[in-house]
Amino acid sequence: TEEKIPVVRDLLTKEIQRMQKEDVSQQELDSNKTYLKGTFKASLEKNAALSFTSILDELYGLGFDNYQHFDRHIDQVSTQDVQRLAQKYLDLNKVAVVVIKPQKPEE
């Protein structure tokens, strides 16, 4: 809702700052790893999706069979990696916030 926009924006800012200053918990990291691995596998259930992923990975120089190593790569991510990358890439001084709201009905 309109009145919650500043609240949500503030929550997102605080979460980014938290990730930059302290490690995420191992439980939070493990939960997200499980989610990522599961959704990635589900996304490859159709032959067309698997073919597309293999082709792109080959074009990117990762090898057509890169999808077979996804779980191992995700499992190698540490809580320190998350913090380091949050500090490097989540720059609140260069943020762009996009708010999408439903159009108000004409009165």
Backbone as CSV, one residue per row, in Angstrom:
resi,resn,N_x,N_y,N_z,CA_x,CA_y,CA_z,C_x,C_y,C_z
1,THR,0.840,-1.184,0.000,0.000,0.000,0.000,0.880,1.241,0.000
2,GLU,0.285,2.323,-0.393,1.012,3.593,-0.519,1.749,3.975,0.764
3,GLU,1.086,3.817,1.893,1.700,4.243,3.157,2.825,3.324,3.622
4,LYS,2.902,2.127,3.073,3.956,1.177,3.475,5.237,1.333,2.657
5,ILE,5.209,2.113,1.599,6.389,2.266,0.737,7.611,2.748,1.530
6,PRO,7.505,3.808,2.335,8.688,4.235,3.094,9.151,3.184,4.108
7,VAL,8.220,2.439,4.675,8.564,1.401,5.647,9.366,0.294,4.968
8,VAL,8.895,-0.153,3.815,9.578,-1.218,3.082,10.945,-0.739,2.611
9,ARG,11.028,0.477,2.109,12.306,1.041,1.654,13.305,1.070,2.811
10,ASP,12.837,1.468,4.002,13.692,1.514,5.179,14.150,0.115,5.585
11,LEU,13.251,-0.858,5.523,13.608,-2.241,5.854,14.675,-2.791,4.901
12,LEU,14.521,-2.505,3.610,15.511,-2.968,2.639,16.877,-2.339,2.891
13,THR,16.880,-1.055,3.188,18.136,-0.360,3.482,18.810,-0.961,4.707
14,LYS,18.043,-1.202,5.756,18.602,-1.778,6.983,19.134,-3.188,6.740
15,GLU,18.448,-3.965,5.920,18.896,-5.325,5.632,20.212,-5.308,4.858
16,ILE,20.333,-4.412,3.896,21.589,-4.288,3.144,22.720,-3.876,4.076
17,GLN,22.462,-2.901,4.939,23.485,-2.466,5.892,23.883,-3.601,6.831
18,ARG,22.916,-4.396,7.253,23.207,-5.531,8.137,24.109,-6.538,7.428
19,MET,23.807,-6.825,6.167,24.613,-7.773,5.410,26.040,-7.265,5.214
20,GLN,26.200,-5.948,5.123,27.529,-5.372,4.927,28.354,-5.379,6.219
21,LYS,27.696,-5.324,7.365,28.396,-5.178,8.640,28.605,-6.483,9.389
22,GLU,27.739,-7.456,9.154,27.860,-8.703,9.904,27.541,-9.889,9.013
23,ASP,28.084,-11.034,9.381,27.818,-12.255,8.626,26.362,-12.662,8.774
24,VAL,25.803,-13.180,7.686,24.483,-13.791,7.802,24.661,-15.063,8.632
25,SER,23.612,-15.517,9.267,23.723,-16.732,10.072,23.909,-17.942,9.155
26,GLN,24.543,-18.963,9.676,24.743,-20.185,8.892,23.395,-20.792,8.516
27,GLN,22.423,-20.708,9.414,21.083,-21.238,9.128,20.439,-20.486,7.961
28,GLU,20.566,-19.148,7.956,20.006,-18.340,6.868,20.693,-18.680,5.542
29,LEU,22.008,-18.825,5.582,22.751,-19.163,4.372,22.358,-20.551,3.861
30,ASP,22.298,-21.522,4.759,21.927,-22.885,4.358,20.524,-22.935,3.767
31,SER,19.611,-22.199,4.358,18.238,-22.159,3.866,18.191,-21.584,2.447
32,ASN,18.947,-20.527,2.210,18.972,-19.916,0.879,19.686,-20.795,-0.135
33,LYS,20.707,-21.515,0.295,21.384,-22.448,-0.612,20.413,-23.545,-1.054
34,THR,19.669,-24.077,-0.117,18.697,-25.121,-0.432,17.658,-24.597,-1.413
35,TYR,17.175,-23.382,-1.177,16.192,-22.762,-2.072,16.765,-22.593,-3.480
36,LEU,17.976,-22.043,-3.575,18.586,-21.813,-4.887,18.798,-23.118,-5.653
37,LYS,19.294,-24.127,-4.963,19.539,-25.403,-5.631,18.226,-26.029,-6.105
38,GLY,17.200,-25.946,-5.283,15.905,-26.519,-5.656,15.253,-25.799,-6.817
39,THR,15.261,-24.475,-6.785,14.628,-23.721,-7.877,15.415,-23.864,-9.174
40,PHE,16.744,-23.974,-9.074,17.546,-24.169,-10.283,17.214,-25.514,-10.927
41,LYS,17.151,-26.557,-10.115,16.820,-27.882,-10.653,15.422,-27.887,-11.265
42,ALA,14.482,-27.246,-10.593,13.113,-27.179,-11.122,13.072,-26.424,-12.442
43,SER,13.925,-25.409,-12.580,13.922,-24.607,-13.808,14.448,-25.380,-15.006
44,LEU,15.138,-26.490,-14.762,15.727,-27.276,-15.852,14.930,-28.534,-16.189
45,GLU,13.711,-28.641,-15.686,12.933,-29.857,-15.890,12.513,-30.068,-17.339
46,LYS,12.392,-29.003,-18.095,12.004,-29.146,-19.504,13.260,-29.187,-20.363
47,ASN,13.224,-30.007,-21.392,14.378,-30.144,-22.282,14.792,-28.817,-22.891
48,ALA,13.827,-27.983,-23.226,14.141,-26.694,-23.839,14.930,-25.809,-22.860
49,ALA,14.550,-25.806,-21.596,15.250,-24.997,-20.597,16.670,-25.516,-20.374
50,LEU,16.816,-26.831,-20.309,18.137,-27.424,-20.132,19.027,-27.121,-21.341
51,SER,18.469,-27.222,-22.525,19.219,-26.909,-23.743,19.655,-25.452,-23.757
52,PHE,18.741,-24.567,-23.422,19.038,-23.134,-23.408,20.146,-22.822,-22.410
53,THR,20.049,-23.393,-21.205,21.070,-23.172,-20.176,22.418,-23.708,-20.636
54,SER,22.439,-24.893,-21.213,23.686,-25.487,-21.689,24.327,-24.651,-22.795
55,ILE,23.495,-24.163,-23.698,24.008,-23.336,-24.800,24.608,-22.042,-24.265
56,LEU,23.879,-21.367,-23.371,24.407,-20.117,-22.817,25.689,-20.358,-22.028
57,ASP,25.710,-21.402,-21.219,26.918,-21.699,-20.447,28.100,-21.970,-21.363
58,GLU,27.871,-22.659,-22.462,28.942,-22.923,-23.423,29.415,-21.611,-24.051
59,LEU,28.470,-20.752,-24.427,28.833,-19.455,-25.006,29.601,-18.580,-24.020
60,TYR,29.271,-18.679,-22.742,29.954,-17.881,-21.704,31.298,-18.483,-21.312
61,GLY,31.646,-19.619,-21.900,32.921,-20.244,-21.601,32.915,-21.098,-20.342
62,LEU,31.730,-21.429,-19.835,31.616,-22.231,-18.620,31.542,-23.726,-18.908
63,GLY,31.271,-24.065,-20.143,31.105,-25.463,-20.526,29.637,-25.845,-20.547
64,PHE,29.260,-26.648,-21.510,27.849,-27.033,-21.679,27.301,-27.796,-20.477
65,ASP,28.196,-28.432,-19.710,27.754,-29.235,-18.566,27.894,-28.502,-17.232
66,ASN,28.018,-27.200,-17.286,28.185,-26.401,-16.065,27.031,-26.604,-15.084
67,TYR,25.833,-26.819,-15.597,24.663,-27.009,-14.716,24.864,-28.175,-13.753
68,GLN,25.675,-29.143,-14.140,25.917,-30.307,-13.284,26.750,-29.965,-12.049
69,HIS,27.392,-28.807,-12.057,28.254,-28.389,-10.950,27.612,-27.303,-10.089
70,PHE,26.375,-26.940,-10.407,25.705,-25.829,-9.713,25.667,-26.040,-8.203
71,ASP,25.242,-27.214,-7.763,25.142,-27.478,-6.317,26.491,-27.296,-5.627
72,ARG,27.549,-27.816,-6.230,28.880,-27.706,-5.634,29.310,-26.245,-5.517
73,HIS,29.028,-25.465,-6.561,29.387,-24.040,-6.527,28.611,-23.301,-5.436
74,ILE,27.336,-23.583,-5.319,26.517,-22.943,-4.287,26.996,-23.354,-2.899
75,ASP,27.320,-24.614,-2.728,27.779,-25.099,-1.430,29.097,-24.469,-0.991
76,GLN,29.881,-23.962,-1.931,31.164,-23.348,-1.595,31.028,-21.919,-1.057
77,VAL,29.856,-21.306,-1.194,29.650,-19.934,-0.724,29.618,-19.915,0.804
78,SER,30.374,-18.988,1.388,30.436,-18.867,2.851,29.721,-17.597,3.310
79,THR,29.496,-17.515,4.605,28.875,-16.296,5.160,29.781,-15.092,4.934
80,GLN,31.096,-15.311,4.957,32.037,-14.220,4.704,31.961,-13.753,3.249
81,ASP,31.718,-14.684,2.332,31.550,-14.319,0.925,30.353,-13.394,0.749
82,VAL,29.262,-13.717,1.421,28.050,-12.897,1.312,28.344,-11.476,1.801
83,GLN,29.005,-11.355,2.945,29.318,-10.032,3.493,30.262,-9.265,2.558
84,ARG,31.293,-9.923,2.071,32.258,-9.272,1.180,31.579,-8.769,-0.094
85,LEU,30.713,-9.587,-0.672,30.030,-9.190,-1.896,28.978,-8.104,-1.647
86,ALA,28.339,-8.143,-0.488,27.388,-7.076,-0.139,28.129,-5.749,-0.023
87,GLN,29.307,-5.770,0.561,30.101,-4.541,0.685,30.551,-4.038,-0.681
88,LYS,30.861,-4.960,-1.573,31.380,-4.579,-2.888,30.285,-4.100,-3.848
89,TYR,29.144,-4.792,-3.868,28.152,-4.535,-4.910,26.887,-3.808,-4.456
90,LEU,26.568,-3.830,-3.175,25.332,-3.190,-2.711,25.652,-1.817,-2.134
91,ASP,25.949,-0.881,-3.019,26.334,0.473,-2.635,25.082,1.342,-2.510
92,LEU,24.742,1.704,-1.288,23.530,2.499,-1.052,23.657,3.927,-1.577
93,ASN,24.867,4.351,-1.911,25.052,5.675,-2.508,24.768,5.669,-4.006
94,LYS,24.635,4.480,-4.577,24.374,4.360,-6.015,23.103,3.564,-6.284
95,VAL,22.201,3.584,-5.332,21.002,2.772,-5.430,19.939,3.451,-6.304
96,ALA,19.191,2.636,-7.007,18.020,3.108,-7.746,16.823,2.309,-7.225
97,VAL,15.830,2.992,-6.747,14.649,2.337,-6.206,13.494,2.558,-7.172
98,VAL,12.862,1.476,-7.555,11.708,1.546,-8.448,10.494,1.068,-7.668
99,VAL,9.471,1.904,-7.629,8.234,1.562,-6.925,7.137,1.454,-7.972
100,ILE,6.499,0.309,-8.007,5.405,0.083,-8.949,4.115,0.009,-8.145
101,LYS,3.181,0.888,-8.494,1.907,0.945,-7.786,0.773,0.778,-8.793
102,PRO,-0.319,0.207,-8.350,-1.470,0.120,-9.253,-2.016,1.516,-9.538
103,GLN,-2.535,1.661,-10.709,-3.103,2.935,-11.093,-4.377,3.169,-10.280
104,LYS,-4.536,4.384,-9.799,-5.731,4.710,-9.026,-6.930,4.799,-9.958
105,PRO,-8.050,4.227,-9.523,-9.241,4.307,-10.386,-9.687,5.763,-10.530
106,GLU,-10.130,6.076,-11.721,-10.579,7.443,-11.967,-11.903,7.674,-11.268
107,GLU,-11.993,8.811,-10.640,-13.217,9.113,-9.896,-14.177,9.907,-10.738
